[in-house]
């Protein structure tokens, strides 16, 4: 049962970081004991804040959507201990790049 694997996630806590590429900015997120991710992202290109929602698996596989599913960016990557990194893609705007962050 995969649901038991994410209980009391080792990644639980407050996270923050940056992203770069075709867009750049900052993000902050909270991860709860079930591995649910919620937070906000700020884009310097669009000069706006966006909601961030996603999840992290027990093994640290990270996926989150920033903005809307149809018009936003999808962040994927890997968390290891107190740091993480990966790639992001906004297919609607034909933009992409990389992200990184750390547990605060």
Secondary structure as UniProt FT lines:
FT   HELIX           2..5
FT   TURN            6..8
FT   TURN            10..11
FT   STRAND          13..21
FT   STRAND          25..31
FT   TURN            33..34
FT   STRAND          36..43
FT   TURN            44..47
FT   STRAND          48..56
FT   TURN            58..59
FT   STRAND          61..66
FT   TURN            69..71
FT   STRAND          73..80
FT   TURN            81..82
FT   STRAND          83..90
FT   TURN            91..94
FT   STRAND          95..103
//
